[in-house]
Structure formats: structure tokens, C-alpha cells
């Protein structure tokens, strides 16, 4: 017989779980509204370009973000004329999945109250509130990592060598394979879980059950198309990412480490970051059970890797993001004392203020930051630039005028804002000259010399400079005439974000200059 106290406790837990879900759903709806209003950033239009040419992999990342964008534009807008919400739709929903899975982990650790705390913390972290409103590989990475980590928690809480354990390990393997197909840094999740199992004697017993090995096989099978694509492209994506994060050191290691820490304080908020660090450290020192120890090792292991990476190369602030899934769950689980809860309320309030200012400034600039220096202005004014490029197209006797730019970010923005683009075509509609700078996906697609015929013209967008830009000078021998066109300023309202100029190269003669290595 169920006692009245037990019944009240069960009802309270049900209401708390419902409250956690409600918080996450509301946060996801807010992100959807924000995503619909905000113009696409250059990285997002770059991934949108990928979505029009689906493949098993791309130069920079695995294909998951391209698949999400293609699915979103198919549902909410035509793929050849996409809306910002169509591009971002499934990424935003993936952020909601991350919030649900994170609060579910906290619930498994410490009940409904912890689930609510985790949902609120995650919803108001700038990392989630802003970053998960954008179409980037981090959205599917965080969603699949959070779901996979939840499955691992359930597996570790199941009897060893049980059918229940095997099912949860299998789910973890599938989720891990999808994480691999989202971003290569997801390899840190199985590595850190393995480290936890090897370090803690009570966890080593898990090596005697089939679940972990089944998970590895399933993850590999899901990841197989990405491996096949890389194998046919000289492992170019793997090689780029290894060099990108662990290449030869450049610049000041101290500055890179300080930039890493500063980025985390901004993306998580200072108080919440400090509280999470305390929660993870306390758990490492005095773990109450195997699950908490494993979660703490996952968080610490990811952070140790990126601290090491920053000793060699600059680390983007969002790279350690998966470590905050276990960090949030552990913080929510231990925040039971009045002192911790008071500091947590302060941290969440500060995070909410930061997010509010960020949202408002992104839509209606309120901070005294010049547009040229504001990273949130990089997505503004591209429709006007694209219109000027289209106006500059010149009639060529029997030839074709093609648009182009020197940077892949500019190319993708021009492609997105140019109407009538093809879907699934092997040739980009806007050409990347890409004679310098880092390699990118456009290097793997046909360029101007592969698609142009003698007599064609190239309408080129370049940074404004006093003299002739290096790109124009390098291309001049391959065209009959090279002329300076009109300015094409990128504007945020009346403020100038950047100034570019249109260069008109007519009468293609054939050939192409070699690419300068970065």
C-alpha cells in the first residue's frame, strides 16, 4: 500500500519533472523566435552551402549540420530560397534535446529538484541561449553527446551484465556514432568515459560485460560513411582538424590560455562557471557513486584536453561546450544547501542579464560598439552587397558572368543572398578564388578554371584597398581586362561594418594562378 507521504512525494517529483520539461520547451521557443529574426552569420551560410551538396563529409566537419539544414529548409522553406528559421530550425530543436537530456541526467542523480535546477541553468547560459539558436555543428554535437551521456548513466545504474544494461549501452553507442558524425571532438566522450572506468576499481567490472563493446561497434557503424568519405579524400578532414587544434605552436601560449578562460566566463557566466568548477572538483575528490565520478571525469578530461590544445593553438570558446553537460548536472545535484543555492540564484540572474543584453543587441544594437568591431554585426547588410554584385554583372559577347569572392565566408553569404541558386549541383553558384588563406570546402568543389570558358567574366568582391588588391593583380594575366567597379559597403543600418569593392575581370583567357599555402 502506498502511504500518503509516499504519494505526495511521487506527485511532487512528477510536477518537478514537468517543470523541468516546461522550462526547456519555453527556452527552445524563445530561441526559435530569436533564430527567425536574426540574419545568418557567414559560418551558417557556409554550412548551408554544404547542405545543397550532401556528402559523407566535408573539409571542416562531418555532415550532421548539413543534414539538419537540408531537413529544415525542406520543411520550412524551399532549399533554393531558404529562410533563416529554415536553416536553423533543427539546430534549435537539437538545443532543446540537449536541455532535456541534461536535466534528465540531473534527475537520475538527485531527483526532480535537481532536474529543474539543471534546466534553468542550461536554458540561461549564454552558450545555450545564443549558441544553440544558430546552425553550427555544436548543436547536433551537444544533443547527441547529452543523449549519449544520459544512456551511459542509465547503463551504469543498471545491474551489470543485465539485458537492461545492454540496451542502454546500445543506445549510447548509437548516440555516440551520431556525435562522431557531428564534430570530431566528440571522441573525447568515449575517451574520458574509458578513463573513468580504468581509474575506478568499481567501474572496471563494466569491462566484463558486453555493453561497452557493443556500443563501440554501433558507434563505428553509424560513423562509417564519414570514414569512407575521408578515405576517398586523403583523410583531408581529419588532417585539417588535427592541425587546426594541435599543430605547431603560434604566438603566446599564456595569451591563448587567458583567452580560453575569458571565453568560458562569457559563454557560461562567471558565477555559474565557478560553481560548476567547484561541483566537478568536489565530485572528483569525494564521489558519492560511480555515475557521479564518471560524469566528473568526462568534464575534467575535456577541459584538460583543451587547456593542452591552447598551449599550441588558439581554442575557440565554444570548443569545450560538451564538458558543461556533466558540469551542469553535477552542479544541479549538489546545490542543496542554502549557501550554494543563494550563489546559484545570483549566477543564474547574471546569466539571464547577459543573455537579455545579447538578444536585444543582436536585434537592435544598444551597446556602444562600432559596427566594424562588433562580431554580432558580421551577419548584417549582405543582401545589399549581393544586390550590388548582381548589378555589376556585365554583358559578355557569348560568355557568362560569374560572381566570386576571395574568402569562403564572403562567397557563402553572396550565394545565400543571390536568388535562383541550384540545389545539389556540383558547381558552386558563387566562385571562391581562395588564392590565399586557410583551405576550405570550396577547394574540393570545381572553381572558376574548371567551369569557365574563354571570354567569360568574373565579378569579384574584394576588400577595399588603396592600390590594386593582391587577388586582382594575381588574376590580371588570365583576363583581357581588369577594372575597378563600385564600392559595396556592408551596412548595419547607417553604420558601416566593412567596405568592399567590386572588381570586374572580363575576357577569360584560360589558366589560373597557384594557391599560396597558409
C-alpha positions in Angstrom: 0.0 0.0 0.0 1.2 3.5 -0.9 1.4 5.8 2.1 0.1 9.4 1.8 3.6 10.7 2.3 4.9 8.5 -0.5 2.0 9.5 -2.8 2.7 13.2 -2.1 6.4 12.6 -2.8 5.7 10.9 -6.1 3.3 13.7 -7.1 5.9 16.3 -6.2 8.5 14.5 -8.3 6.1 14.3 -11.3 5.4 18.1 -11.0 9.1 18.9 -10.8 9.9 16.8 -13.8 7.1 18.5 -15.7 8.5 21.9 -14.6 12.0 21.0 -15.9 10.5 20.0 -19.3 8.4 23.2 -19.4 11.5 25.3 -18.8 13.3 23.6 -21.6 10.4 23.9 -24.0 9.9 27.6 -23.3 13.6 28.3 -23.7 13.5 26.4 -27.1 10.6 28.5 -28.2 12.4 31.7 -27.3 15.4 30.5 -29.3 13.2 29.8 -32.3 11.8 33.3 -32.3 15.3 34.7 -32.0 16.6 32.5 -34.7 13.8 33.6 -37.1 14.7 37.3 -36.6 18.5 37.1 -36.8 20.2 37.2 -40.2 22.5 34.3 -40.9 26.2 34.6 -39.9 28.9 33.7 -42.5 29.6 30.3 -40.9 25.9 29.4 -41.1 25.7 30.3 -44.8 28.9 28.2 -45.4 27.2 25.2 -43.8 24.1 26.0 -45.9 26.3 25.7 -48.9 27.2 22.2 -47.7 23.5 21.3 -47.3 22.9 21.8 -51.0 25.6 19.3 -51.9 25.1 16.5 -49.4 28.1 14.2 -48.8 29.5 11.8 -46.3 31.8 14.5 -45.0 33.2 18.0 -45.7 36.6 19.7 -45.4 35.9 21.2 -42.0 33.5 18.9 -40.2 31.3 15.7 -40.5 28.0 16.0 -42.3 25.4 16.2 -39.5 24.9 20.0 -39.6 24.4 19.9 -43.4 21.8 17.2 -43.0 19.9 19.3 -40.3 20.0 22.4 -42.5 18.8 20.4 -45.6 15.9 19.0 -43.5 15.0 22.4 -42.1 14.9 24.2 -45.4 12.9 21.3 -46.9 10.2 21.6 -44.1 10.0 25.4 -43.6 11.2 26.9 -46.8 12.4 26.0 -50.3 16.0 24.8 -50.2 16.8 27.2 -53.1 15.3 30.2 -51.3 15.7 29.4 -47.6 14.7 31.4 -44.6 16.9 31.9 -41.6 14.5 29.9 -39.5 14.5 27.1 -42.1 18.3 26.9 -41.9 18.3 26.9 -38.1 15.1 25.0 -37.3 16.5 21.6 -36.4 19.6 23.0 -34.8 17.4 24.9 -32.4 15.4 21.8 -31.7 18.6 19.9 -31.1 19.4 22.5 -28.4 16.1 21.6 -26.8 17.1 17.9 -26.8 20.3 18.9 -25.1 18.5 20.7 -22.3 16.1 17.8 -21.8 18.9 15.2 -21.7 21.0 17.3 -19.3 18.1 17.8 -16.9 17.3 14.1 -17.1 20.9 13.3 -16.1 20.4 15.6 -13.1 17.2 13.9 -12.2 18.9 10.5 -12.2 21.5 11.9 -9.8 19.3 13.8 -7.3 15.6 13.9 -8.3 13.2 16.4 -9.6 14.5 19.5 -7.9 17.9 18.9 -9.4 16.3 18.5 -12.9 14.6 21.8 -12.5 17.9 23.5 -11.5 19.7 21.9 -14.4 17.0 23.0 -16.9 17.2 26.6 -15.6 21.0 26.7 -15.6 21.2 25.3 -19.1 18.5 27.5 -20.5 20.1 30.7 -19.3 23.7 30.0 -20.0 24.8 32.4 -22.9 26.4 29.3 -24.5 23.0 27.7 -24.9 20.7 30.7 -25.2 22.7 32.2 -28.0 24.9 29.5 -29.5 22.0 27.0 -29.8 20.0 29.5 -31.7 22.5 29.2 -34.6 23.1 26.5 -37.2 26.5 25.2 -36.3 28.0 21.7 -35.7 27.8 22.4 -31.9 24.0 22.0 -31.9 24.0 18.3 -33.0 27.2 17.6 -31.1 25.7 18.8 -27.8 22.4 17.0 -28.4 23.9 13.6 -29.3 26.6 13.9 -26.5 23.9 14.7 -23.9 21.7 11.9 -25.0 24.6 9.5 -25.2 25.8 10.6 -21.7 22.3 10.0 -20.3 22.3 6.5 -21.8 25.7 5.8 -20.2 24.3 7.0 -16.8 21.4 4.6 -17.2 23.8 1.8 -18.2 26.0 2.4 -15.1 22.9 2.4 -12.9 21.7 -0.9 -14.3 22.8 -4.3 -12.9 26.0 -5.5 -14.6 25.6 -8.0 -17.5 21.8 -7.4 -17.5 19.6 -7.0 -20.5 18.7 -3.6 -19.3 22.4 -2.6 -19.2 23.0 -3.9 -22.7 20.1 -1.9 -24.1 21.3 1.3 -22.5 24.9 0.7 -23.8 23.5 0.1 -27.2 21.6 3.4 -27.2 24.8 5.1 -26.0 26.7 3.6 -29.0 24.1 4.9 -31.5 24.1 8.4 -29.9 27.9 8.4 -29.9 28.0 7.5 -33.6 25.8 10.5 -34.3 28.1 12.6 -32.2 31.0 11.5 -34.3 29.0 12.5 -37.3 28.5 15.9 -35.8 32.0 17.0 -34.8 35.3 15.2 -34.3 35.9 16.5 -30.8 33.2 14.1 -29.7 35.9 11.5 -29.5 36.6 13.0 -26.1 33.4 11.5 -24.7 34.3 7.8 -25.1 38.0 8.5 -24.1 37.0 10.2 -20.9 34.4 7.5 -20.0 37.1 4.9 -20.6 39.5 6.8 -18.4 36.9 6.8 -15.6 36.3 3.1 -16.0 40.0 2.3 -15.8 40.7 4.6 -12.9 37.9 3.5 -10.5 38.0 -0.2 -9.5 34.3 -0.5 -9.0 33.8 0.7 -12.6 36.3 -1.7 -14.1 33.8 -4.5 -13.6 31.9 -3.0 -16.6 34.7 -4.2 -18.8 33.5 -7.7 -18.2 30.0 -7.1 -19.7 29.3 -6.9 -23.5 27.6 -3.5 -23.4 30.6 -1.2 -23.8 31.9 -3.3 -26.7 28.5 -3.3 -28.4 28.4 0.4 -28.0 31.8 0.8 -29.8 30.7 -1.4 -32.7 27.4 0.5 -33.2 29.2 3.9 -33.0 31.6 2.8 -35.6 28.8 1.6 -37.9 27.0 4.9 -37.7 30.3 6.8 -38.3 31.2 4.6 -41.3 30.0 6.9 -44.1 32.2 9.7 -42.6 35.2 7.3 -42.6 34.5 6.2 -46.1 34.3 9.9 -47.3 37.6 10.7 -45.6 39.3 7.6 -47.0 38.4 8.8 -50.6 39.6 12.3 -49.9 43.0 11.5 -48.5 41.8 11.9 -44.9 41.7 15.6 -45.5 39.1 16.5 -42.8 40.9 14.6 -40.1 44.2 16.1 -41.1 42.8 19.6 -41.1 41.3 19.3 -37.6 44.4 17.8 -36.1 46.5 20.6 -37.5 43.9 23.1 -36.5 43.9 22.2 -32.9 47.2 20.5 -32.3 49.5 22.0 -34.9 52.8 23.7 -34.4 52.6 26.4 -31.7 52.0 30.0 -32.8 52.1 33.1 -30.7 51.8 33.4 -26.9 50.7 30.3 -25.0 49.8 32.5 -22.0 47.5 34.7 -24.1 45.8 31.7 -25.6 45.1 30.2 -22.1 43.8 33.5 -20.8 41.6 33.8 -24.0 40.2 30.3 -23.3 39.3 31.1 -19.7 37.9 34.5 -20.7 35.7 32.9 -23.4 34.3 30.4 -20.8 33.4 33.2 -18.4 31.5 34.9 -21.2 29.7 31.8 -22.5 28.8 30.4 -19.1 28.8 33.5 -16.9 31.5 33.9 -14.2 29.5 32.8 -11.2 28.0 29.7 -12.8 31.4 28.8 -14.3 33.0 29.0 -10.8 30.1 26.9 -9.3 30.4 24.2 -11.9 34.2 24.0 -11.4 33.6 23.6 -7.7 30.9 20.9 -8.2 33.2 18.9 -10.5 36.2 19.2 -8.2 34.2 18.2 -5.2 32.8 15.2 -7.0 36.2 14.1 -8.2 37.5 14.3 -4.6 34.5 12.7 -2.9 32.3 10.9 -5.4 29.1 9.5 -3.9 28.8 6.8 -6.6 30.3 5.5 -9.8 28.0 7.6 -12.0 29.0 10.9 -10.5 32.6 10.0 -10.7 32.3 9.2 -14.4 30.5 12.5 -15.1 33.2 14.4 -13.3 36.0 12.7 -15.2 34.2 13.5 -18.5 34.0 17.2 -17.6 37.6 17.3 -16.3 39.0 15.3 -19.2 37.5 17.5 -21.8 38.8 20.6 -20.1 42.3 19.2 -19.7 42.5 18.4 -23.4 41.5 22.0 -24.4 43.9 23.5 -21.9 46.6 21.4 -23.6 45.4 22.4 -27.0 45.6 26.1 -26.1 49.3 25.6 -25.4 49.7 25.0 -29.1 46.9 26.8 -31.0 44.1 29.2 -30.2 41.0 27.4 -28.8 37.6 28.8 -29.8 35.4 29.5 -26.7 32.7 27.0 -27.9 35.0 24.0 -28.2 34.8 22.8 -24.6 31.0 23.1 -24.7 30.3 19.4 -24.2 32.0 19.4 -20.8 29.2 21.6 -19.5 26.6 18.9 -19.9 28.0 16.8 -17.0 29.1 20.1 -15.3 25.5 21.4 -15.2 24.1 18.1 -14.0 26.6 17.8 -11.2 26.1 21.4 -10.1 22.3 20.9 -10.1 22.8 17.7 -8.0 25.0 19.2 -5.2 23.2 22.6 -5.0 21.1 21.6 -2.0 22.5 23.9 0.8 21.2 27.4 1.3 24.6 28.9 0.6 25.1 27.1 -2.8 21.5 27.9 -3.8 22.0 31.6 -3.0 25.1 31.7 -5.2 23.4 29.7 -7.9 20.5 32.2 -7.9 23.0 35.0 -8.3 24.8 33.2 -11.1 21.6 32.4 -13.0 20.4 36.0 -12.6 23.7 37.3 -14.0 23.5 34.9 -16.9 19.9 36.0 -17.6 21.0 39.6 -17.8 23.9 38.7 -20.1 21.5 36.8 -22.4 18.9 39.6 -22.4 21.5 42.2 -23.4 22.9 39.8 -26.0 19.5 39.2 -27.6 18.5 42.8 -27.7 21.8 44.0 -29.0 21.8 41.3 -31.7 18.4 42.5 -33.0 18.6 46.2 -32.1 22.1 47.4 -31.3 22.2 49.0 -27.9 25.8 48.7 -26.8 28.4 51.4 -27.8 30.4 49.1 -30.0 31.2 50.4 -33.5 29.8 48.1 -36.2 33.3 47.5 -37.6 34.4 46.0 -34.2 31.1 44.2 -33.3 31.2 40.4 -34.0 27.4 40.4 -33.9 27.4 42.7 -37.0 29.1 40.3 -39.3 25.8 38.9 -40.5 24.3 42.3 -41.4 24.0 44.0 -44.8 24.8 41.1 -47.0 21.6 41.4 -49.1 22.7 44.9 -50.1 26.2 43.7 -51.0 24.7 40.8 -53.1 22.4 43.3 -54.9 25.3 45.5 -55.9 27.2 42.4 -57.2 24.2 41.4 -59.3 24.0 45.0 -60.7 27.7 44.8 -61.7 27.2 41.8 -64.0 28.3 42.9 -67.4 27.1 41.6 -70.8 29.8 39.4 -72.4 29.7 38.5 -76.0 28.8 34.8 -75.9 30.3 34.5 -72.4 29.0 34.2 -68.9 29.4 36.5 -65.9 30.1 34.7 -62.6 30.2 36.1 -59.1 33.1 35.5 -56.9 35.0 36.5 -53.7 38.3 35.8 -52.1 37.1 34.4 -48.7 34.8 31.4 -48.2 32.7 33.4 -45.7 32.0 36.1 -48.3 31.3 33.5 -51.0 28.7 31.7 -48.9 26.9 34.9 -47.9 26.7 36.0 -51.6 25.4 32.6 -52.6 22.7 32.7 -49.9 21.6 36.2 -50.8 21.6 35.5 -54.6 18.3 34.2 -55.9 17.8 31.3 -58.2 20.6 29.1 -56.9 20.7 25.4 -57.9 20.2 22.6 -55.5 22.5 19.6 -55.4 24.7 21.0 -58.3 28.4 20.1 -58.1 29.5 23.6 -59.1 29.0 26.4 -56.5 26.9 29.3 -57.8 29.4 31.8 -56.5 33.1 31.2 -57.1 35.8 31.2 -54.4 39.1 32.4 -55.8 40.7 31.4 -52.5 44.2 32.2 -53.6 45.4 32.6 -50.0 44.1 32.0 -46.5 43.2 28.6 -45.0 41.9 25.8 -47.1 38.1 25.1 -47.0 35.3 23.1 -48.7 35.4 25.3 -51.8 38.9 23.8 -52.6 37.1 20.5 -53.1 34.5 21.8 -55.5 35.1 23.0 -59.1 36.5 26.5 -59.2 36.5 29.1 -61.9 39.0 27.5 -64.3 37.0 24.2 -64.2 33.7 25.8 -65.1 34.6 28.9 -67.2 35.1 29.2 -70.9 37.3 31.6 -72.8 35.6 35.0 -72.9 33.7 34.6 -69.6 33.8 37.3 -66.9 34.4 37.2 -63.1 32.7 39.8 -60.9 34.9 39.7 -57.9 34.2 41.1 -54.3 37.4 42.1 -52.5 38.3 44.2 -49.5 38.8 47.9 -50.4 42.4 49.0 -50.5 44.4 52.0 -51.7 46.0 50.1 -54.6 45.2 47.0 -56.6 44.4 44.1 -54.3 46.8 41.1 -54.5 43.9 38.9 -55.8 43.2 41.2 -58.7 46.9 41.5 -59.5 47.3 37.8 -59.4 44.4 37.2 -61.8 45.1 40.0 -64.2 47.3 37.9 -66.6 44.4 35.5 -67.1 41.8 38.1 -68.2 41.8 40.6 -71.1 40.8 43.5 -68.8 40.6 44.1 -65.1 38.7 47.2 -64.0 37.7 48.8 -60.7 34.0 48.7 -60.1 31.7 50.3 -57.5 32.1 50.2 -53.7 29.9 47.6 -52.0 29.7 48.6 -48.3 28.3 46.1 -45.8 26.0 48.2 -43.6 24.2 47.7 -40.3 21.5 50.4 -40.6 23.6 53.5 -41.2 26.8 52.1 -39.7 29.5 50.6 -41.9 30.5 47.1 -40.9 33.1 46.8 -43.7 33.9 48.2 -47.1 34.5 46.0 -50.1 34.9 46.9 -53.8 33.7 45.1 -56.9 36.3 44.3 -59.5 35.3 43.3 -63.0 37.5 40.8 -64.8 36.5 40.3 -68.5 37.7 38.1 -71.3 38.9 35.0 -69.5 42.0 33.6 -71.4 42.4 30.3 -69.5 44.7 29.2 -66.8 44.8 30.1 -63.1 47.5 31.3 -60.6 48.7 28.8 -58.0 47.3 28.9 -54.5 49.5 30.4 -51.8 49.8 28.0 -48.8 48.7 29.4 -45.4 
